[in-house]
Each structure stands twice: as C-alpha cells, then as structure tokens.
Amino acid sequence: TANIEEAAQLARDIYIDITRKGWDEARQTHKPKPIKAPTVLTVGEFFRLVALTGLITAVTLTTYKTKLRTIIAFVCELGSGRAKGVRHLEWRQNVEEQPLSVVSLAALKNFKRHMLSRKEDNSEALEHAKTTFDGYLRNMRSLFRQEVLDELSSLGVDVIPPPFHEMTYSMKGRSAYAYVSKIQAESLMRAAIADLSVREPGAFLIFVLALLLGLRRQEIDRLRWDMINWERQHIALSPHEFLHLKTKGSAAEIRLDPAMISFLRSYREITKGEYLVHSENTPRNANHYRHYRCERLFKSVNRWLRQNGVNTMCPLHTLRKEYGSLVVEKFGLVAAKDALRHASIDITVTYYVRDRRPINSGLEKLLPFREIDAPSSN
C-alpha cells in the first residue's frame, strides 16, 4: 500500500501472526493461494486423465467408457452409436468432444425415464431395465468416486463430477438383488458327476471349482498348479502375469478339504501344462476385453447348466452365488463374506446371499411337552 500508516499496521499484524501462529498459517491468512477454478473437460479428455491415474483397470475402464458415452449421447441427442466401422468411430469421436458438464441432474432423470418407459408394458422386461439402469448408476459412481477425483486433483485437474450420487436406484432395498437359490445343489452335483465328468473332464473341473470353491471365471481360467500348496492343503490365490484379481481382497489362501485335495491330485495326473484347466489356447492380457483360455469349456459348462435347470443370465457365476449360499447356511454371513473374498459384507448381503438359518433362542427344546386333546367338534 502507498499509505505509510496502513503499511506499518499491516506489517505489525503479519509479525504478530507469525509469532503466534507460525509462518504457514500467517502466509495463508495474509497471502492465501488463489482459488483454482474447476477444469472444463471434454468427455475424451476425462477418459485420458482417468487412465493416467492407474486406479481403474483397462478392461473395467472400457466398460465405464461405453456406459458414459451412452448417457452423453442420449443427453446430446447424438444417436445410439450402434453403427459399425467408420460410422461408429465418428459417433464416438463426436460424443467424446462433448463437455462433461452436459450431464445434469435433470438430464439423468430423463435418461432413467427413457430406459424404464420403453419396458413398462412388460413387468419382467421392466425389472431387467431397472437392473440395467442401476448397473449404469453403480458404474458411474465408481468412475467418479472420491479416490479418482483426488488423484485427478493431484494431477492439477479439479473435476466437478456429474450428479450420479444424487440419483436413486430403481430397485428398492437389498431384496431386489439378493440371490435366491433355486438350485438343488446335491442333485446338480450328482448329475454333473454322472454326465459332465465322463463327457468333458475339463468342463467338470470348472464346475467343481465354481460350486465347491466359489472361484470367479478368470480365477478358474488362470489358476496354475504351482498355486496349490499340497502339504498345507490350500490354494495360494495371488496375482501373476496373466491373473489380475478383481480387488486386493481377492487374494487369499483358499483352504481345501482332504477330499478336494485327492480330487485335484487325480486331475494333476492327467492334465497337461501349468494350468489346472487344460486348453490349447495360451493366456494373454487384453486391454479392452476379457480374454479366456478356456472360453470353449466355459460355454460348454453354461450350456450344460441351462440344460439342467440353471436358467440364469450367467449360469457359471450362479454357481459361485450358490457356493456362498451353502456357506452362509452352515457358518453364517461373516464366513460367507470371507469365503467369497468380498471387500465388505454389504456386497455379500446385497448381491449374493441371505442368512436363511432358522432364527430362534435355542431354548425351545427345554419347553415341557404334553399332548393336548383336540377340541371337541360338538
């Protein structure tokens, strides 16, 4: 300031704050950092920056990209993008040139109404549409989660996320998603032993690893013999060059029953190569889709399961859910959460199992019993 008295007063105030509060707080009080305006990003720029954070795998990010493009295209009236070849690439480029800020709360509500209104005349199709919309919402919340935003901020980009967290799910409550078992597990196991184990031993091994150990498809596909500790009777499930586990919590020691050890030993004697499930295909890391060595066998298992009453969208994954259901009936929800290697018990309860054990005090057996005469009909 040009005024000597004002300058002296300011210097005095700064000196007092330095002695009382320290340099950092005094500097923040008298010379605060300018507030940086949020960055205006296009959709394509956002995708590029999220990839740089390394927080989301390439395959998962591809799924998120597809869903966000669908939402942006709807909001900006750019069409569905179902064309192939050059026309699809032009559509995608057009979508990714749009600013991320076009996704408003009103626009998201319109997108939700659009998805559901097309199926409202068919109750079953409407339920599927609700599940699909909720899948979009879960994926977008994950894409714009705070961890990602913080990492982008550390790269010098402050993003105002679209209001996905302000939207509500279509399906109300956990019961909308929880697995309801329709499988007679023992009967299905006997049928697989009598038929599948004879016709396609590799397909039967996949069946066993899914139903008896609850392994995911990629885990089955990339499980190597050197991951089995025969002496300590467990599978040391951990990432390797071609196995990228779903979450950090997916790595675990999976305990094996003695009968399972014997079963696996018998397969080890007849199986070629380093992987439990033999395939002529070699594993590879694909950036934009999930590559499976055992794709032919997976299709064979799914076909057999549908022929034997497992009529779900993903029969093989249904076996994993049935495994969780069997565990919870014997050992409870916490054990099922650990067995399924979920990050939280909420995932187990919401999407996999319910605790169906009888709920009582356990003291009913002490009640005195006596026969009571039936009331007279007169």
C-alpha positions as CSV (number, residue, x, y, z in Angstrom):
1,T,0.0,0.0,0.0
2,A,1.1,3.6,-0.7
3,N,-0.1,4.7,2.8
4,I,2.8,4.5,5.3
5,E,0.5,4.1,8.3
6,E,-1.5,1.3,6.6
7,A,1.7,-0.4,5.7
8,A,3.0,-0.2,9.2
9,Q,-0.2,-1.6,10.6
10,L,-0.2,-4.5,8.1
11,A,3.5,-5.3,8.9
12,R,2.6,-5.3,12.6
13,D,-0.3,-7.7,12.1
14,I,1.8,-10.0,10.0
15,Y,4.6,-10.0,12.6
16,I,2.1,-10.8,15.4
17,D,0.5,-13.6,13.4
18,I,4.0,-15.1,12.6
19,T,5.0,-15.1,16.3
20,R,1.6,-16.5,17.4
21,K,0.6,-18.9,14.6
22,G,3.8,-19.7,12.7
23,W,4.9,-18.9,9.1
24,D,2.5,-21.3,7.3
25,E,-0.7,-20.1,8.9
26,A,0.4,-16.4,8.7
27,R,1.1,-16.8,5.0
28,Q,-2.3,-18.4,4.4
29,T,-4.0,-15.5,6.3
30,H,-2.2,-12.7,4.6
31,K,-1.4,-14.2,1.2
32,P,-3.8,-17.0,0.5
33,K,-3.4,-19.2,-2.6
34,P,-5.8,-18.2,-5.4
35,I,-8.8,-20.5,-5.7
36,K,-8.4,-22.5,-8.8
37,A,-11.5,-22.7,-11.0
38,P,-12.6,-26.2,-11.8
39,T,-11.3,-27.5,-15.1
40,V,-13.8,-27.7,-18.0
41,L,-13.2,-31.1,-19.5
42,T,-14.5,-32.9,-22.6
43,V,-15.5,-36.5,-22.1
44,G,-12.5,-37.7,-24.1
45,E,-10.0,-35.6,-22.0
46,F,-11.6,-37.0,-18.9
47,F,-11.1,-40.6,-20.1
48,R,-7.5,-39.9,-20.9
49,L,-6.8,-38.4,-17.5
50,V,-8.6,-41.2,-15.6
51,A,-6.4,-43.8,-17.4
52,L,-3.3,-41.9,-16.2
53,T,-4.4,-42.4,-12.6
54,G,-4.0,-46.1,-12.8
55,L,-6.8,-46.6,-10.4
56,I,-9.1,-48.4,-12.8
57,T,-8.1,-51.4,-14.9
58,A,-8.2,-51.0,-18.7
59,V,-10.9,-53.6,-19.1
60,T,-13.1,-52.0,-16.4
61,L,-12.5,-48.5,-17.8
62,T,-13.6,-49.7,-21.2
63,T,-17.0,-50.8,-19.6
64,Y,-17.3,-47.4,-17.9
65,K,-16.5,-45.5,-21.1
66,T,-19.2,-47.4,-23.0
67,K,-21.8,-46.5,-20.4
68,L,-20.8,-42.9,-20.1
69,R,-20.8,-42.5,-23.8
70,T,-24.4,-43.9,-24.0
71,I,-25.5,-41.3,-21.4
72,I,-23.8,-38.4,-23.1
73,A,-25.2,-39.4,-26.5
74,F,-28.7,-39.5,-25.1
75,V,-28.3,-36.1,-23.4
76,C,-26.9,-34.5,-26.5
77,E,-29.2,-36.4,-28.9
78,L,-26.4,-38.0,-30.8
79,G,-28.0,-41.3,-31.5
80,S,-27.3,-44.8,-30.1
81,G,-23.9,-45.4,-31.7
82,R,-24.9,-48.9,-32.9
83,A,-23.4,-48.5,-36.3
84,K,-20.1,-50.3,-37.0
85,G,-16.8,-49.4,-38.6
86,V,-16.1,-45.8,-39.5
87,R,-19.6,-44.5,-38.6
88,H,-19.2,-45.8,-35.1
89,L,-15.8,-44.2,-34.7
90,E,-17.2,-40.9,-35.9
91,W,-20.1,-41.2,-33.4
92,R,-17.6,-42.0,-30.6
93,Q,-15.4,-39.0,-31.5
94,N,-18.5,-36.7,-31.6
95,V,-19.5,-38.0,-28.1
96,E,-16.1,-37.5,-26.6
97,E,-15.9,-33.9,-27.9
98,Q,-18.9,-33.0,-25.6
99,P,-18.2,-31.3,-22.3
100,L,-18.6,-33.4,-19.2
101,S,-20.8,-30.7,-17.7
102,V,-23.7,-31.5,-20.0
103,V,-24.7,-34.3,-17.6
104,S,-27.1,-32.5,-15.2
105,L,-29.5,-34.0,-12.6
106,A,-32.4,-33.3,-14.9
107,A,-30.7,-35.0,-17.8
108,L,-30.0,-38.1,-15.7
109,K,-33.6,-38.2,-14.6
110,N,-34.7,-38.1,-18.3
111,F,-32.3,-40.9,-19.1
112,K,-33.7,-43.0,-16.3
113,R,-37.3,-42.3,-17.5
114,H,-36.3,-43.2,-21.1
115,M,-34.8,-46.5,-20.1
116,L,-37.7,-47.6,-18.0
117,S,-40.6,-46.2,-20.1
118,R,-39.7,-48.5,-23.0
119,K,-40.4,-51.6,-20.9
120,E,-43.3,-50.5,-18.7
121,D,-45.8,-52.7,-20.5
122,N,-43.9,-55.9,-19.7
123,S,-43.3,-56.4,-16.0
124,E,-40.4,-58.9,-16.5
125,A,-38.7,-56.6,-19.0
126,L,-39.2,-53.7,-16.7
127,E,-37.4,-55.5,-13.9
128,H,-34.5,-56.1,-16.3
129,A,-34.5,-52.5,-17.3
130,K,-34.4,-51.3,-13.7
131,T,-31.4,-53.7,-13.1
132,T,-29.7,-52.3,-16.2
133,F,-30.2,-48.7,-15.1
134,D,-28.9,-49.5,-11.6
135,G,-25.8,-51.1,-13.2
136,Y,-25.2,-47.8,-15.1
137,L,-25.5,-45.9,-11.9
138,R,-23.2,-48.1,-9.9
139,N,-20.5,-48.0,-12.6
140,M,-20.7,-44.2,-12.9
141,R,-20.5,-43.7,-9.1
142,S,-17.4,-45.9,-9.2
143,L,-15.9,-43.9,-12.1
144,F,-16.5,-40.6,-10.3
145,R,-15.6,-41.8,-6.8
146,Q,-13.7,-39.5,-4.5
147,E,-10.5,-41.5,-4.8
148,V,-10.4,-40.9,-8.6
149,L,-11.3,-37.2,-8.1
150,D,-8.5,-36.8,-5.6
151,E,-6.0,-38.4,-7.9
152,L,-7.1,-36.1,-10.8
153,S,-6.7,-33.1,-8.4
154,S,-3.1,-34.2,-7.7
155,L,-2.5,-34.1,-11.5
156,G,-3.7,-30.5,-11.4
157,V,-7.2,-31.1,-12.7
158,D,-10.2,-30.3,-10.4
159,V,-13.3,-32.0,-11.8
160,I,-16.9,-31.3,-10.8
161,P,-18.5,-34.7,-11.1
162,P,-21.9,-35.2,-12.7
163,P,-24.6,-35.7,-10.0
164,F,-24.7,-39.5,-10.2
165,H,-24.6,-39.7,-6.4
166,E,-27.8,-37.6,-6.2
167,M,-29.7,-40.2,-8.3
168,T,-31.6,-43.0,-6.6
169,Y,-31.6,-46.7,-7.6
170,S,-34.6,-48.1,-9.4
171,M,-34.7,-51.3,-7.3
172,K,-35.6,-50.6,-3.7
173,G,-33.8,-52.4,-0.9
174,R,-31.4,-55.3,-0.8
175,S,-34.0,-57.9,-1.6
176,A,-34.1,-56.6,-5.2
177,Y,-30.7,-58.0,-5.9
178,A,-30.0,-60.8,-3.3
179,Y,-29.5,-64.2,-4.8
180,V,-32.5,-66.5,-4.2
181,S,-31.3,-70.1,-4.6
182,K,-33.3,-72.3,-7.0
183,I,-30.7,-75.0,-7.2
184,Q,-30.8,-78.4,-5.7
185,A,-27.0,-78.4,-5.2
186,E,-26.6,-82.1,-4.3
187,S,-28.8,-83.3,-7.2
188,L,-26.9,-81.0,-9.6
189,M,-23.6,-82.3,-8.3
190,R,-24.6,-85.9,-8.8
191,A,-25.8,-85.1,-12.3
192,A,-22.5,-83.5,-13.2
193,I,-20.6,-86.5,-11.8
194,A,-22.7,-88.9,-13.8
195,D,-22.6,-86.9,-17.1
196,L,-20.2,-84.0,-17.3
197,S,-17.2,-85.7,-15.6
198,V,-17.4,-88.5,-18.2
199,R,-18.0,-86.5,-21.3
200,E,-15.9,-83.4,-20.6
201,P,-13.5,-83.8,-17.6
202,G,-12.2,-80.2,-18.2
203,A,-15.7,-78.8,-18.0
204,F,-16.4,-80.8,-14.9
205,L,-13.3,-79.4,-13.2
206,I,-14.6,-75.9,-14.0
207,F,-18.0,-76.9,-12.4
208,V,-16.3,-78.1,-9.3
209,L,-14.0,-75.0,-8.9
210,A,-17.1,-72.7,-9.2
211,L,-19.6,-74.6,-7.0
212,L,-17.3,-76.1,-4.3
213,L,-14.7,-73.3,-4.0
214,G,-16.6,-70.2,-5.3
215,L,-13.9,-69.2,-7.8
216,R,-14.6,-66.5,-10.4
217,R,-14.3,-67.2,-14.1
218,Q,-10.9,-65.5,-14.6
219,E,-9.5,-67.2,-11.4
220,I,-10.5,-70.6,-12.8
221,D,-9.1,-69.7,-16.2
222,R,-5.7,-68.6,-14.9
223,L,-5.3,-71.0,-11.9
224,R,-1.9,-72.7,-12.0
225,W,-0.8,-76.0,-10.4
226,D,2.1,-74.2,-8.6
227,M,-0.5,-72.2,-6.7
228,I,-1.7,-75.3,-4.8
229,N,0.2,-76.0,-1.6
230,W,-0.3,-79.7,-1.3
231,E,1.3,-80.1,2.1
232,R,-0.7,-77.3,3.8
233,Q,-3.8,-78.0,1.7
234,H,-4.7,-74.7,0.3
235,I,-4.7,-72.7,-2.9
236,A,-2.5,-69.6,-2.7
237,L,-4.6,-67.3,-4.9
238,S,-2.5,-64.3,-5.8
239,P,-1.9,-62.2,-8.9
240,H,0.6,-63.3,-11.6
241,E,1.5,-62.1,-15.1
242,F,-1.8,-63.2,-16.5
243,L,-4.1,-63.2,-13.5
244,H,-5.4,-59.8,-12.4
245,L,-7.6,-60.3,-9.4
246,K,-10.8,-58.2,-9.1
247,T,-9.8,-56.5,-5.9
248,K,-6.9,-56.5,-3.4
249,G,-9.1,-58.6,-1.1
250,S,-9.5,-61.3,-3.7
251,A,-6.0,-62.6,-2.9
252,A,-6.3,-65.3,-0.3
253,E,-5.4,-68.7,1.0
254,I,-8.3,-70.9,0.0
255,R,-8.5,-73.9,2.3
256,L,-9.0,-77.3,0.7
257,D,-10.9,-80.3,2.1
258,P,-8.9,-83.6,2.0
259,A,-11.4,-84.9,-0.5
260,M,-10.8,-81.9,-2.7
261,I,-7.0,-82.5,-2.4
262,S,-7.5,-86.1,-3.6
263,F,-9.7,-85.0,-6.4
264,L,-7.2,-82.4,-7.7
265,R,-4.4,-84.9,-7.4
266,S,-6.3,-87.2,-9.7
267,Y,-6.6,-84.4,-12.3
268,R,-3.0,-83.4,-11.9
269,E,-2.0,-86.9,-13.2
270,I,-4.0,-86.5,-16.4
271,T,-3.7,-82.7,-17.1
272,K,-1.1,-81.3,-19.4
273,G,0.6,-77.9,-18.8
274,E,0.9,-75.5,-15.9
275,Y,-2.8,-74.6,-15.6
276,L,-5.5,-76.7,-13.8
277,V,-7.9,-76.5,-16.6
278,H,-6.1,-77.5,-19.8
279,S,-6.6,-75.5,-23.0
280,E,-4.7,-75.3,-26.3
281,N,-5.1,-71.5,-26.1
282,T,-2.4,-69.5,-24.4
283,P,-3.2,-66.8,-21.9
284,R,-2.8,-63.2,-22.9
285,N,-3.5,-59.8,-21.4
286,A,-6.1,-57.9,-23.4
287,N,-6.7,-54.2,-22.7
288,H,-10.3,-53.8,-23.8
289,Y,-11.9,-57.2,-23.2
290,R,-11.7,-60.2,-21.0
291,H,-9.8,-63.0,-22.8
292,Y,-10.3,-66.5,-21.5
293,R,-8.1,-69.5,-22.5
294,C,-11.0,-71.8,-21.7
295,E,-13.8,-70.0,-23.5
296,R,-15.0,-73.1,-25.3
297,L,-15.2,-75.0,-22.0
298,F,-16.9,-72.2,-20.2
299,K,-19.6,-72.2,-23.0
300,S,-19.9,-75.9,-22.6
301,V,-20.5,-75.6,-18.8
302,N,-23.0,-72.9,-19.3
303,R,-24.9,-74.9,-21.9
304,W,-24.9,-78.0,-19.6
305,L,-26.1,-75.9,-16.6
306,R,-29.0,-74.5,-18.6
307,Q,-30.0,-78.0,-19.7
308,N,-30.0,-79.0,-16.1
309,G,-32.2,-76.1,-14.8
310,V,-29.8,-73.3,-14.1
311,N,-31.6,-70.8,-16.4
312,T,-29.9,-67.6,-15.4
313,M,-28.1,-65.0,-17.4
314,C,-24.7,-66.2,-16.2
315,P,-25.1,-69.8,-15.0
316,L,-21.4,-70.3,-14.1
317,H,-21.4,-67.2,-11.9
318,T,-24.7,-68.5,-10.3
319,L,-22.6,-71.5,-9.1
320,R,-20.4,-69.0,-7.2
321,K,-23.5,-67.5,-5.6
322,E,-24.8,-70.9,-4.7
323,Y,-21.5,-71.7,-3.1
324,G,-21.9,-68.5,-0.9
325,S,-25.5,-69.6,-0.1
326,L,-24.3,-73.0,1.1
327,V,-21.5,-71.4,3.2
328,V,-23.9,-69.0,4.9
329,E,-26.3,-71.8,5.8
330,K,-23.5,-73.7,7.6
331,F,-21.3,-70.9,9.0
332,G,-23.1,-67.5,8.7
333,L,-22.7,-64.3,6.8
334,V,-19.2,-63.3,8.0
335,A,-17.9,-66.7,6.9
336,A,-19.6,-66.3,3.5
337,K,-18.1,-62.8,3.1
338,D,-14.6,-64.2,3.8
339,A,-15.2,-67.3,1.6
340,L,-16.4,-65.2,-1.3
341,R,-13.5,-62.7,-0.7
342,H,-15.7,-59.7,-0.7
343,A,-14.4,-56.2,0.3
344,S,-17.4,-55.7,2.6
345,I,-20.2,-57.7,4.0
346,D,-22.7,-55.3,2.3
347,I,-21.7,-56.8,-1.1
348,T,-22.4,-60.3,0.3
349,V,-25.8,-59.4,1.6
350,T,-26.9,-57.2,-1.3
351,Y,-26.0,-59.4,-4.2
352,Y,-25.1,-62.9,-3.0
353,V,-26.8,-64.4,0.0
354,R,-29.3,-64.1,2.8
355,D,-28.9,-65.8,6.1
356,R,-31.6,-68.4,5.9
357,R,-30.8,-70.2,9.1
358,P,-33.7,-70.6,11.5
359,I,-33.8,-67.7,14.0
360,N,-34.7,-68.8,17.5
361,S,-33.3,-68.7,21.0
362,G,-32.3,-72.3,21.1
363,L,-34.2,-72.8,24.3
364,E,-37.3,-74.2,22.7
365,K,-36.1,-77.8,23.3
366,L,-36.5,-77.2,27.0
367,L,-40.2,-76.5,26.8
368,P,-42.3,-79.1,28.6
369,F,-44.2,-81.3,26.2
370,R,-47.6,-82.8,26.8
371,E,-50.3,-83.9,24.4
372,I,-53.3,-81.6,24.2
373,D,-56.6,-83.1,23.4
374,A,-58.1,-81.8,20.2
375,P,-61.1,-79.6,20.8
376,S,-64.4,-81.3,20.5
377,S,-66.4,-80.7,17.4
378,N,-69.7,-80.5,19.5
